[in-house]
Amino acid sequence: MAKKKTLKQQDFQKKKLKVGKPKQQASNVTSTAFTARTISLPNQQKLKSAGNREDSGDERLEADILRRLSLCKHHSAVTRKETLVHFKHMVPRIITAKCMTPLLNSCYPLICDQDIQVRSALLELLEEIGQYDQNVLRLHSRALVLFINSSMTHIVPAVQRDSGKFLQCAVRYCGDELVRNSWVKMLKGMFSVLGWSLEAPGSKKSSKSVSMGVKTSSVVSMNSTKAKRSLQANLETLLEFVKCGCLEPKPDPSSGELPHGPSAYDKYLIPALPQPYQHLKLFVKELKNEKTASHSKLEELNNTSFQDYATRREVLLEHFYDRVLENVENVIADGGECGRVAKSLKGTMGDIKSLQDACA
């Protein structure tokens, strides 16, 4: 009895711990220690070798760019602008990457953004891309034309005024694609931006037509200085666009080029353009308009491709020449920088007419 009583008392006695000694384990503890030389995983796979660290870095950069594309639709204008600034800094590293196509497709709609800082950041981004590789903008010129044309007919006057800046950038880096595939469309858009009518003053259509462009005589939402600055920029854009489409660049004698000009021998050489047969529209689906009979001849030419200088000059002289001269005279009479650019535009139109008459 005394032995059992002693054992029961030991169960409730607290043992004193000695300093420096480990805690005693319980009598019913289960050891979970194990020793193994190898661990076998049936689906284990080596993802990257040590020599592909640079490739993995480029892939991480592209993945980061793709994750940021959704910020182009962010509700905050500051976020959209900072995203475009980040893309601009990354252009030298991603100019040849596959992510350039989704990047441009996500950034082009910001041409119609109502915040001026976002539009300015986008213009700087396009300039940066064009300086590093013009073929990138040439390859995506069709989508660029779509959103430039949308901004030219935008209901917000500020967006409409800035459309000339994007057209000027496009002419600088992919002007050949622009004048070949969107000659009439861009001319009509510039007339809309400048507030010029395409109809003759005495016709019935001109009395009913309403122009959305901003004129110097009727400025609603901006002061006279800003209006003249905008008019000057858009006139310069129209002048550069007309020169690019109608005046063939003269060969430089010091460069050793043939004296006949590029158009005489370009068709026998390998095309330098990324899409030389884009005008054939082999892979493009266009919606056919059933009311083509009621449309004017100019509207029928809206989606027509003009591959040579002579055809573009003919269309310009037939449908736009008289209207340009009529509207330019008013700007020349106002004087100033706008009058100087308008006078240069008038002289260029005269040179184009003389050149076309000489070719005929």
C-alpha positions as CSV (number, residue, x, y, z in Angstrom):
1,M,0.0,0.0,0.0
2,A,2.8,2.4,0.9
3,K,4.5,1.8,-2.5
4,K,1.4,2.5,-4.5
5,K,0.8,5.6,-2.5
6,T,4.3,6.8,-3.2
7,L,3.9,6.3,-7.0
8,K,0.7,8.2,-7.0
9,Q,2.3,11.1,-5.2
10,Q,5.1,11.2,-7.8
11,D,2.6,11.9,-10.6
12,F,1.6,15.2,-9.0
13,Q,5.1,16.3,-7.9
14,K,6.8,19.0,-10.0
15,K,10.4,18.1,-10.7
16,K,12.9,20.9,-10.2
17,L,14.9,21.9,-13.3
18,K,18.6,22.2,-13.0
19,V,20.4,25.2,-14.5
20,G,22.0,24.5,-17.9
21,K,20.2,21.1,-18.3
22,P,17.7,20.6,-21.1
23,K,14.1,20.1,-20.3
24,Q,13.2,16.4,-19.7
25,Q,10.9,15.0,-22.2
26,A,7.7,13.2,-21.3
27,S,7.7,9.5,-21.0
28,N,5.1,9.0,-23.8
29,V,6.9,11.3,-26.4
30,T,7.1,10.0,-30.0
31,S,10.3,10.7,-31.9
32,T,9.7,12.2,-35.4
33,A,13.3,12.5,-36.4
34,F,14.3,10.8,-39.6
35,T,17.4,10.6,-41.8
36,A,17.3,10.5,-45.6
37,R,20.0,10.9,-48.2
38,T,17.7,12.0,-51.1
39,I,14.2,13.2,-51.5
40,S,12.4,12.0,-54.7
41,L,9.7,14.2,-56.3
42,P,8.1,12.5,-59.3
43,N,7.1,15.9,-61.0
44,Q,10.3,17.8,-60.2
45,Q,11.6,19.9,-63.1
46,K,14.5,22.2,-63.6
47,L,13.1,25.5,-64.8
48,K,16.1,27.6,-65.8
49,S,19.7,26.9,-66.1
50,A,22.4,29.3,-64.7
51,G,23.3,30.5,-68.3
52,N,19.8,31.9,-69.0
53,R,19.6,34.5,-66.3
54,E,19.5,37.3,-68.9
55,D,16.7,35.7,-70.8
56,S,14.7,35.2,-67.6
57,G,15.3,38.9,-66.8
58,D,13.8,39.9,-70.2
59,E,10.9,37.7,-69.7
60,R,10.2,39.2,-66.3
61,L,10.4,42.7,-67.8
62,E,7.9,41.8,-70.5
63,A,5.6,40.2,-67.9
64,D,5.8,43.4,-65.8
65,I,4.9,45.5,-68.9
66,L,1.9,43.3,-69.7
67,R,0.7,43.6,-66.1
68,R,0.9,47.4,-66.3
69,L,-1.2,47.6,-69.5
70,S,-4.5,47.6,-67.5
71,L,-3.4,50.9,-65.9
72,C,-3.9,52.6,-69.2
73,K,-7.6,52.3,-68.4
74,H,-7.3,53.5,-64.8
75,H,-9.8,56.1,-63.6
76,S,-7.0,58.4,-62.4
77,A,-5.3,60.6,-65.0
78,V,-2.2,60.7,-62.9
79,T,-1.9,56.9,-63.0
80,R,-2.4,56.8,-66.7
81,K,0.3,59.5,-67.3
82,E,2.8,57.8,-65.0
83,T,2.2,54.5,-66.7
84,L,3.0,56.1,-70.1
85,V,6.1,57.7,-68.7
86,H,7.3,54.3,-67.4
87,F,6.7,52.8,-70.8
88,K,8.8,55.5,-72.4
89,H,11.7,54.7,-70.1
90,M,11.4,51.0,-70.9
91,V,11.4,51.5,-74.7
92,P,15.1,50.9,-75.3
93,R,14.8,47.6,-73.5
94,I,11.6,46.3,-75.1
95,I,11.7,47.8,-78.6
96,T,12.3,44.4,-80.1
97,A,10.1,42.4,-77.7
98,K,6.8,40.8,-78.4
99,C,5.0,43.0,-75.9
100,M,5.2,46.0,-78.2
101,T,2.0,45.0,-80.0
102,P,-0.2,44.8,-76.9
103,L,1.5,47.9,-75.5
104,L,0.6,50.0,-78.6
105,N,-2.9,48.6,-78.8
106,S,-3.5,49.6,-75.2
107,C,-1.9,53.1,-75.5
108,Y,-3.5,54.2,-78.8
109,P,-7.0,54.8,-77.3
110,L,-5.4,57.4,-75.1
111,I,-5.1,59.7,-78.1
112,C,-8.7,60.6,-77.3
113,D,-8.0,61.0,-73.6
114,Q,-9.5,64.2,-72.2
115,D,-6.5,65.0,-70.0
116,I,-3.9,67.0,-71.7
117,Q,-1.0,65.6,-69.6
118,V,-1.9,62.0,-70.7
119,R,-2.0,63.0,-74.3
120,S,1.4,64.8,-74.0
121,A,2.9,61.7,-72.3
122,L,1.5,59.5,-75.1
123,L,3.0,61.8,-77.8
124,E,6.4,61.6,-76.1
125,L,6.1,57.8,-76.0
126,L,5.3,57.6,-79.7
127,E,8.2,59.9,-80.4
128,E,10.6,57.7,-78.4
129,I,9.4,54.5,-80.2
130,G,9.8,56.2,-83.6
131,Q,13.4,57.3,-82.8
132,Y,14.5,53.8,-81.8
133,D,12.7,51.9,-84.6
134,Q,10.3,53.4,-87.2
135,N,9.2,50.0,-88.4
136,V,7.3,49.4,-85.1
137,L,5.0,52.4,-85.8
138,R,4.8,51.4,-89.5
139,L,3.7,47.9,-88.6
140,H,0.9,49.3,-86.4
141,S,0.0,52.3,-88.6
142,R,-3.5,51.0,-89.3
143,A,-4.6,51.2,-85.6
144,L,-2.8,54.5,-85.3
145,V,-4.8,56.0,-88.1
146,L,-8.0,54.7,-86.6
147,F,-7.6,56.6,-83.3
148,I,-6.1,59.7,-85.0
149,N,-9.2,59.9,-87.2
150,S,-11.4,59.4,-84.1
151,S,-9.7,62.3,-82.3
152,M,-10.2,64.6,-85.4
153,T,-13.9,64.2,-85.0
154,H,-14.0,64.2,-81.2
155,I,-16.6,66.2,-79.4
156,V,-14.1,67.7,-77.0
157,P,-12.4,70.7,-78.7
158,A,-9.0,70.1,-76.9
159,V,-8.8,66.5,-78.1
160,Q,-9.7,67.7,-81.6
161,R,-7.0,70.4,-81.6
162,D,-4.3,68.0,-80.4
163,S,-5.0,65.4,-83.2
164,G,-2.7,67.4,-85.5
165,K,0.2,66.7,-83.2
166,F,-0.3,62.9,-83.4
167,L,-0.7,63.2,-87.2
168,Q,2.5,65.1,-87.4
169,C,4.3,62.4,-85.4
170,A,2.9,59.7,-87.7
171,V,4.0,61.6,-90.8
172,R,7.5,61.9,-89.4
173,Y,7.9,58.2,-88.8
174,C,5.4,56.3,-90.9
175,G,4.4,58.9,-93.5
176,D,4.6,56.6,-96.5
177,E,2.1,54.2,-95.0
178,L,-0.2,57.1,-94.1
179,V,-0.3,58.7,-97.5
180,R,-0.7,55.4,-99.3
181,N,-3.5,53.9,-97.2
182,S,-5.3,56.9,-95.6
183,W,-4.8,59.8,-98.0
184,V,-8.4,61.0,-98.4
185,K,-9.4,60.1,-94.8
186,M,-6.6,62.2,-93.2
187,L,-7.2,65.2,-95.5
188,K,-10.9,65.2,-94.6
189,G,-10.0,64.9,-90.9
190,M,-7.7,67.9,-91.2
191,F,-10.4,69.9,-92.8
192,S,-12.7,69.1,-89.9
193,V,-10.0,70.1,-87.4
194,L,-9.4,73.4,-89.2
195,G,-13.1,74.1,-89.5
196,W,-13.0,74.2,-93.3
197,S,-15.9,73.0,-95.4
198,L,-15.4,70.6,-98.4
199,E,-18.4,71.9,-100.2
200,A,-18.5,74.9,-102.5
201,P,-19.9,78.1,-101.0
202,G,-22.9,78.2,-103.3
203,S,-23.9,74.6,-103.1
204,K,-26.9,73.4,-101.1
205,K,-24.9,71.0,-98.9
206,S,-22.6,73.8,-97.7
207,S,-25.6,75.7,-96.3
208,K,-26.7,72.7,-94.2
209,S,-23.3,71.4,-93.2
210,V,-22.1,72.2,-89.7
211,S,-18.3,72.3,-89.0
212,M,-17.0,71.1,-85.6
213,G,-13.6,72.7,-86.1
214,V,-12.2,75.7,-84.2
215,K,-11.8,78.9,-86.2
216,T,-9.9,82.0,-85.3
217,S,-13.0,84.1,-85.7
218,S,-15.2,82.1,-83.4
219,V,-13.3,80.8,-80.4
220,V,-15.5,79.5,-77.6
221,S,-13.4,77.8,-75.0
222,M,-9.9,79.3,-75.3
223,N,-8.2,82.7,-75.7
224,S,-7.0,84.1,-79.0
225,T,-3.3,83.3,-78.4
226,K,-4.0,79.6,-77.8
227,A,-6.3,79.5,-80.8
228,K,-3.6,81.0,-83.1
229,R,-1.0,78.6,-81.7
230,S,-3.3,75.6,-82.4
231,L,-4.2,76.9,-85.9
232,Q,-0.5,77.3,-86.7
233,A,0.3,73.8,-85.5
234,N,-2.5,72.2,-87.5
235,L,-1.6,74.2,-90.7
236,E,2.0,73.0,-90.4
237,T,0.7,69.4,-90.0
238,L,-1.4,69.8,-93.1
239,L,1.6,71.2,-95.0
240,E,3.9,68.4,-94.0
241,F,1.2,65.8,-94.9
242,V,0.6,67.3,-98.3
243,K,4.4,67.5,-99.0
244,C,4.8,63.8,-98.0
245,G,2.0,62.6,-100.2
246,C,2.5,64.7,-103.3
247,L,6.2,65.9,-103.6
248,E,8.6,63.1,-104.3
249,P,11.9,63.6,-102.5
250,K,14.7,64.6,-104.8
251,P,17.8,62.4,-104.9
252,D,21.0,63.8,-103.4
253,P,23.8,63.9,-106.0
254,S,26.5,63.4,-103.3
255,S,25.0,60.1,-102.2
256,G,25.4,58.5,-105.6
257,E,21.7,57.8,-106.1
258,L,20.2,57.5,-109.5
259,P,18.9,60.8,-111.0
260,H,15.4,59.5,-111.7
261,G,14.1,59.3,-108.2
262,P,13.2,56.3,-106.0
263,S,9.8,55.6,-107.7
264,A,11.6,54.7,-111.0
265,Y,13.5,51.7,-109.5
266,D,11.9,50.9,-106.1
267,K,9.5,48.4,-107.7
268,Y,12.4,46.3,-108.8
269,L,14.0,46.1,-105.3
270,I,13.2,44.2,-102.2
271,P,10.7,46.3,-100.2
272,A,12.0,47.9,-97.1
273,L,8.6,48.3,-95.6
274,P,7.3,45.8,-92.9
275,Q,4.0,45.4,-94.9
276,P,4.6,46.2,-98.6
277,Y,1.3,44.6,-99.7
278,Q,-0.9,46.0,-97.1
279,H,-2.8,48.0,-99.7
280,L,-4.1,44.7,-101.2
281,K,-6.0,44.1,-97.9
282,L,-5.6,40.4,-98.1
283,F,-6.1,39.8,-94.4
284,V,-8.5,42.7,-93.6
285,K,-12.2,42.3,-93.2
286,E,-14.1,45.5,-94.0
287,L,-17.8,46.2,-93.6
288,K,-19.4,46.9,-96.9
289,N,-21.8,49.9,-97.0
290,E,-25.0,49.1,-98.9
291,K,-25.7,52.8,-99.6
292,T,-22.7,53.4,-101.9
293,A,-25.0,54.7,-104.7
294,S,-26.1,57.7,-102.7
295,H,-22.6,58.6,-101.6
296,S,-20.4,61.2,-103.3
297,K,-17.2,60.3,-105.2
298,L,-15.1,61.6,-102.4
299,E,-16.7,59.2,-99.8
300,E,-16.1,56.3,-102.2
301,L,-12.4,57.2,-102.2
302,N,-12.3,57.3,-98.4
303,N,-10.9,53.8,-98.0
304,T,-9.1,53.6,-101.3
305,S,-5.3,53.1,-101.4
306,F,-3.2,55.4,-103.5
307,Q,0.2,53.9,-104.2
308,D,1.9,56.6,-106.4
309,Y,2.4,60.3,-106.2
310,A,0.6,61.2,-109.4
311,T,-2.7,59.6,-108.2
312,R,-2.5,61.4,-104.8
313,R,-1.9,64.7,-106.6
314,E,-4.8,64.1,-108.9
315,V,-7.2,63.5,-105.9
316,L,-5.9,66.5,-104.0
317,L,-6.3,68.8,-107.0
318,E,-9.8,67.5,-107.9
319,H,-11.4,67.5,-104.4
320,F,-9.4,69.7,-102.1
321,Y,-7.4,72.3,-104.1
322,D,-10.1,75.0,-104.5
323,R,-11.3,74.7,-100.9
324,V,-7.8,75.0,-99.5
325,L,-7.0,78.1,-101.5
326,E,-10.3,79.7,-100.4
327,N,-9.7,79.1,-96.7
328,V,-6.0,79.9,-96.8
329,E,-6.6,83.4,-98.2
330,N,-8.5,84.3,-95.0
331,V,-5.6,83.1,-92.8
332,I,-3.1,85.0,-94.9
333,A,-5.1,88.2,-94.5
334,D,-4.8,87.8,-90.7
335,G,-1.0,87.8,-90.9
336,G,1.3,86.6,-88.2
337,E,2.9,83.1,-88.0
338,C,-0.4,81.5,-89.1
339,G,-0.3,83.7,-92.2
340,R,3.3,82.7,-92.9
341,V,2.5,79.0,-92.7
342,A,-0.7,79.5,-94.8
343,K,1.3,81.3,-97.5
344,S,3.8,78.4,-97.6
345,L,0.8,76.0,-97.9
346,K,-0.6,78.1,-100.8
347,G,2.8,78.0,-102.6
348,T,3.1,74.3,-102.1
349,M,-0.4,73.7,-103.6
350,G,0.7,75.8,-106.6
351,D,3.9,73.7,-107.0
352,I,1.8,70.5,-106.9
353,K,-0.6,71.8,-109.6
354,S,2.3,72.8,-111.8
355,L,4.0,69.5,-111.3
356,Q,0.8,67.6,-112.2
357,D,0.2,69.7,-115.3
358,A,3.8,69.0,-116.4
359,C,3.3,65.3,-115.9
360,A,0.0,65.4,-117.9
